[in-house]
């Protein structure tokens, strides 16, 4: 039970850090809250889909069954996307608040 909780916390932390970093970089480069929010939210799902496509193209006979891998990927996608959205939203809001404070 403890290992499962630690894995879940690790997934949340990893997805949040990656999404927040992508959001912050896009926010600093483009000064667009919407573009940074979308890019931060979709970074993890795009990477996951690319990883799944690469695995399917290079799959070998002794690899796990494709159905199991696809179901696992879709479950991770369903868990990671809302976490990435929340992390991107909070990062973009924080950076927007910091930018308005620096202008004054």
C-alpha positions as CSV (number, residue, x, y, z in Angstrom):
1,X,0.0,0.0,0.0
2,X,2.8,2.4,0.8
3,X,4.6,1.7,-2.5
4,X,1.4,2.4,-4.4
5,X,1.0,5.7,-2.6
6,X,4.6,6.7,-3.3
7,X,4.3,5.8,-7.0
8,X,1.1,7.9,-7.3
9,X,2.8,10.8,-5.5
10,X,5.8,10.5,-7.8
11,X,3.7,10.5,-10.9
12,X,1.8,13.6,-9.7
13,X,5.1,15.3,-8.9
14,X,6.8,14.4,-12.1
15,X,3.9,15.4,-14.3
16,X,3.5,18.7,-12.4
17,X,7.1,19.5,-12.8
18,X,7.3,18.8,-16.5
19,X,4.0,20.7,-17.2
20,X,5.0,23.6,-15.1
21,X,8.4,23.9,-16.7
22,X,7.0,23.8,-20.2
23,X,4.3,26.4,-19.3
24,X,6.9,28.7,-17.7
25,X,9.2,28.5,-20.8
26,X,6.4,29.2,-23.2
27,X,5.0,32.0,-21.0
28,X,8.4,33.7,-21.0
29,X,9.0,33.2,-24.7
30,X,5.5,34.2,-26.0
31,X,3.9,36.3,-23.2
32,X,0.6,34.5,-24.0
33,X,-1.2,32.8,-21.1
34,X,-3.4,30.7,-23.4
35,X,-0.5,29.4,-25.6
36,X,1.5,28.5,-22.5
37,X,-1.5,26.8,-20.8
38,X,-2.2,24.7,-23.9
39,X,1.4,23.8,-24.5
40,X,2.0,22.8,-20.9
41,X,-1.2,20.7,-20.8
42,X,-0.5,18.9,-24.0
43,X,3.2,18.2,-23.6
44,X,2.8,15.0,-21.6
45,X,0.0,13.5,-23.8
46,X,2.0,14.2,-27.0
47,X,5.1,12.6,-25.5
48,X,3.0,9.6,-24.4
49,X,1.4,9.2,-27.8
50,X,4.8,9.4,-29.5
51,X,6.2,6.9,-27.1
52,X,3.4,4.5,-27.7
53,X,3.7,4.9,-31.5
54,X,7.4,4.3,-31.3
55,X,6.9,1.2,-29.2
56,X,4.3,-0.2,-31.6
57,X,6.6,0.3,-34.6
58,X,9.6,-1.4,-32.9
59,X,7.6,-4.1,-31.0
60,X,9.3,-7.5,-30.8
61,X,7.9,-11.0,-30.2
62,X,8.8,-11.1,-26.5
63,X,7.4,-7.7,-25.6
64,X,4.1,-7.4,-23.6
65,X,0.8,-7.8,-25.4
66,X,-0.1,-4.6,-27.3
67,X,-3.5,-4.4,-25.7
68,X,-2.1,-4.3,-22.2
69,X,0.4,-1.5,-23.2
70,X,-2.3,0.5,-25.0
71,X,-4.7,0.2,-22.0
72,X,-2.0,1.2,-19.6
73,X,-1.0,4.2,-21.8
74,X,-4.7,5.3,-22.0
75,X,-5.1,5.1,-18.2
76,X,-1.9,7.1,-17.7
77,X,-3.1,9.6,-20.2
78,X,-6.4,9.9,-18.4
79,X,-4.6,10.5,-15.1
80,X,-1.8,12.8,-16.3
81,X,-3.8,15.2,-18.5
82,X,-5.9,16.8,-15.7
83,X,-2.8,17.0,-13.4
84,X,-0.8,18.7,-16.2
85,X,-3.7,21.1,-16.8
86,X,-3.9,22.1,-13.1
87,X,-0.1,22.5,-12.9
88,X,0.0,24.6,-16.1
89,X,-2.9,26.7,-14.9
90,X,-1.3,27.4,-11.6
91,X,2.1,28.2,-13.2
92,X,0.6,30.5,-15.8
93,X,-1.5,32.3,-13.1
94,X,1.6,32.7,-10.8
95,X,3.7,34.1,-13.7
96,X,0.9,36.5,-14.7
97,X,0.8,37.7,-11.1
98,X,4.5,38.2,-11.0
99,X,4.5,40.0,-14.3
100,X,1.9,42.5,-13.2
101,X,3.7,43.1,-9.9
102,X,7.0,43.8,-11.8
103,X,5.3,46.4,-14.1
104,X,4.3,48.7,-11.2
